[in-house]
Every structure is written in structure tokens, then in C-alpha cells.
Amino acid sequence: MHKKETTLLHSQIANDMMNYINNNIDTDINIDDLALQFGISKYHFHKIFKEQMGSNIYETIKSIRLQKASNLLITNKYSTITQVASICGYSSQTSFIRAFKQRFDQTPKVWRNGGYKEYSNKILSSSQTASLSNADFSHLKVKIVKTKAKKAYYIRQKGYNSKAMNTWQKMMAWVYTHDIKNYEQIGIYHDNPIITPLEDCYYVAAIVPPASKKFDKMTLPSFNIGAGICATFEVEGKYGDILKLIQWVYHHWLPNSGFETTTIPSYTIFEKNHFLDDDGMFKVTYYVPVIYV
């Protein structure tokens, strides 16, 4: 098998692993059983995941558990810390508190009582463009929609920063090479950028071509964006406003909405992409996977 084909195969395996983890994060995920399910040795399981995702699988599972917990502590007002720990796959409150404090430098109780605001503001202050944003989203009308499954081709980058411009240019070169028409541009936040340091966030630039489009030879990895229920927000703005939008959704709208987020990443569908347009302006619909509680 050629190196390119091997890379695409490994990307597919890693994506399938991530889908499994996201959908089963509230269970005791057994790595041995997971490797067996994918039909590969435990050694190659770890090697492929680290090669594709940049971190080992245990670190990734821990990160997803704690990102889910950080959201639930804000939105699920009637659950105790012990209950939140259990929902996120922790067998004891003690181990959960220790892991949470190590990740966020504060206890779950302090976080729930407003510590998340200071933590998030510190992250956004590291982005000059977000710091300069005065965007106000209090007027936004929210729509709850049921989305359809779609297949996306993508490039993943580590760091939510201006490198995304180069990543999107590569995606457009792929679009033009394959003469793709009527496609969707989707930016996927693999990590929540308001609670994960921006340099550590994984950002995905993805193209969804028409389902009827056939490719003679595949040069990019793909994954399926599953169907689900999403809260959507239609927004226009400039580079830097997106982070403020995400912060507003998670810290202002969500806690009072009666909804909870899932472990599925949020994403934007671009009508106008600020990473590609010279004026740095965007027009997007922001999708947040939710469940009614």
C-alpha cells in the first residue's frame, strides 16, 4: 500500500475512533475491546491514533470527558457534582475533582459558581482579534433544527489561528482540482476554543460536495457528520467575532435555554468565509448539537 493510501486509511480509523469515543464518553471505554472492535492490535491502535490526532488516546478521552463536564456544570443546574462526574464517565467524585482541577486550575464547585467566565476570558484575551471584538449577540434569534447526515472531506490543523487561511486555500485548491460545484464549506471546532487554549485546539476545514459527486481517486480523508438536533445562530461579522459568538452561546444562551450540549463538536457553515475573503468578513450559520433536558 502506498504511503498516501496508508495515511488515508489511518485517518479513517482515527475518525471512527473519535466518533465512538464521543458517542460513548459516559461509559467505561475499554481500549483493549476498542482495538479488537477495529480489528487491529492494541499497539497499532495507539500508534495510529497518536499519529493522526497528535495526542494519545487516554489524553483524548480525558479531555473530552472534562470538556463535557465543564459544560454540564454550567447548563445542568440541578445535577450534583457527583452526578456530573458519573455522566462523564468518572467512577468517583474524588477522581473527577482531581482531574478537573488539574485541567482547569479550579475545582468544579468554583467553576460552576462563575470561575468559568474568568477562565474563558483569559483564553480569549490571548487572541488579539477576539480581544478587539465588540460584537453583541443578544439580539440573535435561535432556531432548533434537525440536521441530515453528510459526508465531509477535510484537512485538520492544530491551533485555532491565522494558519486556517492556508488550510482553507488548500481545501479550495482541492475543490477546483475536482471541479466540485454546489458544495458546503464547514469549519468544525474539534475542541471548544473558549475552554481550550487556542494553540491546543484542533480545527477542521471541511468541504461537503453533492452526494452524487464521484471521485476517481481520493486525495483527502473523509468523515461523516451525523444527523442530529442543533441550535443554530445566523451571524455576520469580522475575524475575531467568532470566538465571542461561541462564548456567548455557551455562557449566556445555553445556561438559560433548557438545553445541554452533547460531546459532538460545534461547527459553522459558511455563506461567506473570512479565511478566504480579503475583507476578513464572514456570514455563517453556527450549529451547536444539543439535547433537551
Contacts in CASP RR format, 6 or more apart in sequence:
PFRMAT RR
TARGET T0000
AUTHOR 0000-0000-0000
METHOD contacts of the structure
MODEL  1
MHKKETTLLHSQIANDMMNYINNNIDTDINIDDLALQFGISKYHFHKIFK
EQMGSNIYETIKSIRLQKASNLLITNKYSTITQVASICGYSSQTSFIRAF
KQRFDQTPKVWRNGGYKEYSNKILSSSQTASLSNADFSHLKVKIVKTKAK
KAYYIRQKGYNSKAMNTWQKMMAWVYTHDIKNYEQIGIYHDNPIITPLED
CYYVAAIVPPASKKFDKMTLPSFNIGAGICATFEVEGKYGDILKLIQWVY
HHWLPNSGFETTTIPSYTIFEKNHFLDDDGMFKVTYYVPVIYV
1 9 0 8 1.000
4 219 0 8 1.000
7 221 0 8 1.000
8 218 0 8 1.000
8 220 0 8 1.000
8 221 0 8 1.000
10 48 0 8 1.000
10 51 0 8 1.000
10 52 0 8 1.000
11 52 0 8 1.000
11 221 0 8 1.000
12 221 0 8 1.000
12 222 0 8 1.000
12 223 0 8 1.000
13 38 0 8 1.000
13 40 0 8 1.000
13 48 0 8 1.000
13 52 0 8 1.000
14 48 0 8 1.000
14 49 0 8 1.000
14 51 0 8 1.000
14 52 0 8 1.000
14 53 0 8 1.000
15 221 0 8 1.000
15 222 0 8 1.000
15 223 0 8 1.000
16 38 0 8 1.000
17 34 0 8 1.000
17 38 0 8 1.000
17 45 0 8 1.000
17 49 0 8 1.000
17 57 0 8 1.000
18 53 0 8 1.000
18 60 0 8 1.000
19 223 0 8 1.000
19 224 0 8 1.000
20 34 0 8 1.000
20 37 0 8 1.000
21 29 0 8 1.000
21 57 0 8 1.000
21 60 0 8 1.000
21 61 0 8 1.000
21 64 0 8 1.000
22 64 0 8 1.000
22 262 0 8 1.000
22 263 0 8 1.000
22 264 0 8 1.000
23 263 0 8 1.000
25 61 0 8 1.000
25 64 0 8 1.000
25 65 0 8 1.000
25 68 0 8 1.000
25 88 0 8 1.000
25 89 0 8 1.000
25 263 0 8 1.000
26 86 0 8 1.000
26 87 0 8 1.000
26 88 0 8 1.000
26 89 0 8 1.000
27 89 0 8 1.000
28 89 0 8 1.000
28 91 0 8 1.000
29 61 0 8 1.000
31 42 0 8 1.000
31 45 0 8 1.000
31 46 0 8 1.000
31 57 0 8 1.000
31 58 0 8 1.000
32 42 0 8 1.000
34 45 0 8 1.000
35 41 0 8 1.000
35 42 0 8 1.000
35 44 0 8 1.000
35 45 0 8 1.000
38 45 0 8 1.000
40 48 0 8 1.000
45 57 0 8 1.000
46 56 0 8 1.000
46 57 0 8 1.000
49 56 0 8 1.000
49 57 0 8 1.000
49 60 0 8 1.000
50 56 0 8 1.000
50 57 0 8 1.000
53 60 0 8 1.000
53 202 0 8 1.000
54 158 0 8 1.000
55 63 0 8 1.000
62 99 0 8 1.000
62 103 0 8 1.000
63 103 0 8 1.000
63 191 0 8 1.000
63 196 0 8 1.000
64 263 0 8 1.000
65 88 0 8 1.000
65 89 0 8 1.000
65 90 0 8 1.000
65 99 0 8 1.000
66 88 0 8 1.000
66 99 0 8 1.000
66 100 0 8 1.000
66 103 0 8 1.000
66 104 0 8 1.000
67 191 0 8 1.000
67 192 0 8 1.000
67 195 0 8 1.000
67 196 0 8 1.000
67 263 0 8 1.000
68 87 0 8 1.000
68 88 0 8 1.000
68 261 0 8 1.000
68 263 0 8 1.000
69 84 0 8 1.000
69 85 0 8 1.000
69 87 0 8 1.000
69 88 0 8 1.000
69 96 0 8 1.000
69 100 0 8 1.000
69 108 0 8 1.000
70 100 0 8 1.000
70 104 0 8 1.000
70 111 0 8 1.000
70 116 0 8 1.000
70 195 0 8 1.000
71 192 0 8 1.000
71 250 0 8 1.000
71 254 0 8 1.000
71 260 0 8 1.000
71 261 0 8 1.000
72 79 0 8 1.000
72 84 0 8 1.000
72 87 0 8 1.000
72 88 0 8 1.000
72 260 0 8 1.000
73 81 0 8 1.000
73 84 0 8 1.000
73 108 0 8 1.000
73 111 0 8 1.000
73 112 0 8 1.000
73 116 0 8 1.000
74 111 0 8 1.000
74 112 0 8 1.000
74 116 0 8 1.000
74 250 0 8 1.000
74 251 0 8 1.000
74 254 0 8 1.000
74 255 0 8 1.000
75 254 0 8 1.000
75 255 0 8 1.000
75 257 0 8 1.000
75 258 0 8 1.000
75 259 0 8 1.000
75 260 0 8 1.000
75 261 0 8 1.000
75 293 0 8 1.000
76 84 0 8 1.000
76 260 0 8 1.000
76 293 0 8 1.000
77 255 0 8 1.000
79 87 0 8 1.000
81 93 0 8 1.000
81 96 0 8 1.000
81 97 0 8 1.000
81 108 0 8 1.000
81 109 0 8 1.000
81 112 0 8 1.000
82 93 0 8 1.000
84 96 0 8 1.000
84 108 0 8 1.000
85 92 0 8 1.000
85 93 0 8 1.000
85 95 0 8 1.000
85 96 0 8 1.000
85 97 0 8 1.000
85 108 0 8 1.000
88 96 0 8 1.000
90 96 0 8 1.000
90 99 0 8 1.000
96 108 0 8 1.000
97 107 0 8 1.000
97 108 0 8 1.000
100 107 0 8 1.000
100 108 0 8 1.000
100 111 0 8 1.000
101 107 0 8 1.000
104 111 0 8 1.000
104 119 0 8 1.000
104 195 0 8 1.000
105 119 0 8 1.000
106 115 0 8 1.000
106 119 0 8 1.000
111 119 0 8 1.000
116 195 0 8 1.000
116 251 0 8 1.000
117 251 0 8 1.000
119 195 0 8 1.000
120 194 0 8 1.000
120 195 0 8 1.000
120 247 0 8 1.000
120 251 0 8 1.000
123 193 0 8 1.000
123 194 0 8 1.000
123 195 0 8 1.000
123 196 0 8 1.000
123 197 0 8 1.000
123 198 0 8 1.000
124 130 0 8 1.000
124 131 0 8 1.000
124 194 0 8 1.000
124 243 0 8 1.000
124 244 0 8 1.000
124 247 0 8 1.000
125 131 0 8 1.000
126 197 0 8 1.000
126 198 0 8 1.000
127 198 0 8 1.000
127 240 0 8 1.000
127 243 0 8 1.000
129 239 0 8 1.000
129 240 0 8 1.000
130 240 0 8 1.000
130 241 0 8 1.000
130 243 0 8 1.000
130 244 0 8 1.000
132 240 0 8 1.000
133 238 0 8 1.000
133 240 0 8 1.000
133 241 0 8 1.000
133 243 0 8 1.000
133 244 0 8 1.000
135 237 0 8 1.000
135 241 0 8 1.000
135 244 0 8 1.000
135 245 0 8 1.000
137 233 0 8 1.000
137 235 0 8 1.000
137 244 0 8 1.000
137 245 0 8 1.000
137 248 0 8 1.000
137 249 0 8 1.000
137 252 0 8 1.000
138 248 0 8 1.000
138 252 0 8 1.000
140 233 0 8 1.000
140 234 0 8 1.000
140 235 0 8 1.000
140 253 0 8 1.000
141 234 0 8 1.000
142 231 0 8 1.000
142 232 0 8 1.000
142 233 0 8 1.000
142 253 0 8 1.000
142 257 0 8 1.000
143 231 0 8 1.000
143 232 0 8 1.000
144 229 0 8 1.000
144 230 0 8 1.000
144 231 0 8 1.000
144 232 0 8 1.000
144 290 0 8 1.000
145 229 0 8 1.000
145 230 0 8 1.000
145 232 0 8 1.000
146 227 0 8 1.000
146 228 0 8 1.000
146 229 0 8 1.000
146 230 0 8 1.000
147 225 0 8 1.000
147 226 0 8 1.000
147 227 0 8 1.000
147 228 0 8 1.000
147 229 0 8 1.000
147 230 0 8 1.000
147 287 0 8 1.000
148 227 0 8 1.000
149 224 0 8 1.000
149 225 0 8 1.000
149 226 0 8 1.000
149 227 0 8 1.000
150 184 0 8 1.000
150 208 0 8 1.000
150 211 0 8 1.000
150 224 0 8 1.000
150 225 0 8 1.000
150 226 0 8 1.000
151 208 0 8 1.000
151 211 0 8 1.000
151 222 0 8 1.000
151 223 0 8 1.000
151 224 0 8 1.000
151 225 0 8 1.000
152 186 0 8 1.000
152 188 0 8 1.000
152 206 0 8 1.000
152 207 0 8 1.000
152 208 0 8 1.000
152 222 0 8 1.000
152 223 0 8 1.000
152 224 0 8 1.000
152 225 0 8 1.000
153 174 0 8 1.000
153 206 0 8 1.000
153 207 0 8 1.000
153 208 0 8 1.000
153 209 0 8 1.000
153 220 0 8 1.000
153 221 0 8 1.000
153 222 0 8 1.000
154 171 0 8 1.000
154 188 0 8 1.000
154 204 0 8 1.000
154 205 0 8 1.000
154 206 0 8 1.000
154 207 0 8 1.000
154 220 0 8 1.000
154 221 0 8 1.000
154 222 0 8 1.000
154 223 0 8 1.000
155 167 0 8 1.000
155 170 0 8 1.000
155 171 0 8 1.000
155 204 0 8 1.000
155 205 0 8 1.000
155 220 0 8 1.000
156 190 0 8 1.000
156 202 0 8 1.000
156 203 0 8 1.000
156 204 0 8 1.000
157 163 0 8 1.000
157 164 0 8 1.000
157 167 0 8 1.000
157 202 0 8 1.000
157 203 0 8 1.000
157 204 0 8 1.000
157 205 0 8 1.000
158 199 0 8 1.000
158 200 0 8 1.000
158 201 0 8 1.000
158 202 0 8 1.000
158 203 0 8 1.000
159 198 0 8 1.000
159 199 0 8 1.000
159 200 0 8 1.000
159 201 0 8 1.000
159 202 0 8 1.000
159 203 0 8 1.000
160 189 0 8 1.000
160 193 0 8 1.000
160 198 0 8 1.000
160 201 0 8 1.000
160 203 0 8 1.000
160 243 0 8 1.000
161 198 0 8 1.000
161 199 0 8 1.000
164 203 0 8 1.000
164 205 0 8 1.000
164 275 0 8 1.000
165 275 0 8 1.000
165 276 0 8 1.000
167 203 0 8 1.000
167 205 0 8 1.000
167 275 0 8 1.000
168 185 0 8 1.000
168 205 0 8 1.000
168 273 0 8 1.000
168 275 0 8 1.000
168 276 0 8 1.000
169 276 0 8 1.000
170 205 0 8 1.000
171 185 0 8 1.000
171 205 0 8 1.000
171 206 0 8 1.000
171 207 0 8 1.000
172 276 0 8 1.000
174 207 0 8 1.000
174 219 0 8 1.000
174 220 0 8 1.000
175 183 0 8 1.000
175 207 0 8 1.000
178 209 0 8 1.000
178 213 0 8 1.000
178 215 0 8 1.000
180 207 0 8 1.000
180 209 0 8 1.000
180 210 0 8 1.000
180 213 0 8 1.000
181 210 0 8 1.000
182 210 0 8 1.000
183 207 0 8 1.000
183 208 0 8 1.000
183 209 0 8 1.000
183 210 0 8 1.000
184 207 0 8 1.000
184 208 0 8 1.000
184 269 0 8 1.000
184 270 0 8 1.000
185 205 0 8 1.000
185 206 0 8 1.000
185 207 0 8 1.000
185 269 0 8 1.000
185 270 0 8 1.000
185 273 0 8 1.000
186 204 0 8 1.000
186 205 0 8 1.000
186 206 0 8 1.000
186 207 0 8 1.000
186 208 0 8 1.000
186 225 0 8 1.000
186 267 0 8 1.000
186 268 0 8 1.000
186 269 0 8 1.000
186 270 0 8 1.000
187 203 0 8 1.000
187 204 0 8 1.000
187 205 0 8 1.000
187 206 0 8 1.000
187 267 0 8 1.000
187 268 0 8 1.000
187 269 0 8 1.000
187 270 0 8 1.000
188 203 0 8 1.000
188 204 0 8 1.000
188 206 0 8 1.000
188 225 0 8 1.000
188 265 0 8 1.000
188 266 0 8 1.000
188 267 0 8 1.000
189 201 0 8 1.000
189 203 0 8 1.000
189 246 0 8 1.000
189 265 0 8 1.000
189 266 0 8 1.000
189 267 0 8 1.000
190 201 0 8 1.000
190 202 0 8 1.000
190 203 0 8 1.000
190 204 0 8 1.000
190 265 0 8 1.000
191 200 0 8 1.000
191 201 0 8 1.000
191 202 0 8 1.000
191 265 0 8 1.000
192 201 0 8 1.000
192 246 0 8 1.000
192 250 0 8 1.000
192 265 0 8 1.000
192 266 0 8 1.000
193 201 0 8 1.000
193 203 0 8 1.000
193 243 0 8 1.000
193 246 0 8 1.000
194 243 0 8 1.000
194 246 0 8 1.000
194 247 0 8 1.000
194 250 0 8 1.000
194 251 0 8 1.000
205 275 0 8 1.000
206 225 0 8 1.000
208 225 0 8 1.000
225 267 0 8 1.000
226 264 0 8 1.000
228 289 0 8 1.000
229 289 0 8 1.000
229 290 0 8 1.000
229 291 0 8 1.000
229 292 0 8 1.000
230 287 0 8 1.000
230 288 0 8 1.000
230 289 0 8 1.000
230 290 0 8 1.000
231 249 0 8 1.000
231 253 0 8 1.000
231 257 0 8 1.000
231 259 0 8 1.000
231 287 0 8 1.000
231 288 0 8 1.000
231 290 0 8 1.000
232 285 0 8 1.000
232 286 0 8 1.000
232 287 0 8 1.000
232 288 0 8 1.000
233 245 0 8 1.000
233 249 0 8 1.000
233 285 0 8 1.000
233 286 0 8 1.000
233 288 0 8 1.000
234 284 0 8 1.000
234 285 0 8 1.000
234 286 0 8 1.000
235 241 0 8 1.000
235 245 0 8 1.000
235 282 0 8 1.000
235 283 0 8 1.000
235 284 0 8 1.000
235 285 0 8 1.000
235 286 0 8 1.000
236 272 0 8 1.000
236 281 0 8 1.000
236 282 0 8 1.000
236 283 0 8 1.000
236 284 0 8 1.000
237 274 0 8 1.000
237 281 0 8 1.000
237 282 0 8 1.000
237 283 0 8 1.000
238 274 0 8 1.000
238 280 0 8 1.000
238 281 0 8 1.000
238 282 0 8 1.000
239 274 0 8 1.000
239 275 0 8 1.000
239 280 0 8 1.000
239 281 0 8 1.000
239 282 0 8 1.000
241 282 0 8 1.000
242 268 0 8 1.000
242 274 0 8 1.000
242 282 0 8 1.000
242 284 0 8 1.000
245 286 0 8 1.000
246 266 0 8 1.000
246 286 0 8 1.000
249 266 0 8 1.000
249 286 0 8 1.000
249 288 0 8 1.000
250 261 0 8 1.000
254 260 0 8 1.000
254 261 0 8 1.000
254 288 0 8 1.000
257 290 0 8 1.000
258 292 0 8 1.000
258 293 0 8 1.000
259 290 0 8 1.000
259 291 0 8 1.000
259 292 0 8 1.000
259 293 0 8 1.000
260 290 0 8 1.000
260 291 0 8 1.000
260 293 0 8 1.000
261 288 0 8 1.000
261 289 0 8 1.000
261 290 0 8 1.000
262 289 0 8 1.000
262 290 0 8 1.000
262 291 0 8 1.000
264 289 0 8 1.000
265 289 0 8 1.000
266 286 0 8 1.000
266 287 0 8 1.000
266 288 0 8 1.000
266 289 0 8 1.000
267 286 0 8 1.000
267 287 0 8 1.000
268 282 0 8 1.000
268 284 0 8 1.000
268 285 0 8 1.000
268 286 0 8 1.000
268 287 0 8 1.000
269 284 0 8 1.000
269 285 0 8 1.000
269 287 0 8 1.000
270 282 0 8 1.000
270 283 0 8 1.000
270 284 0 8 1.000
271 283 0 8 1.000
271 284 0 8 1.000
271 285 0 8 1.000
272 281 0 8 1.000
272 282 0 8 1.000
272 283 0 8 1.000
272 284 0 8 1.000
273 282 0 8 1.000
274 280 0 8 1.000
274 281 0 8 1.000
274 282 0 8 1.000
END
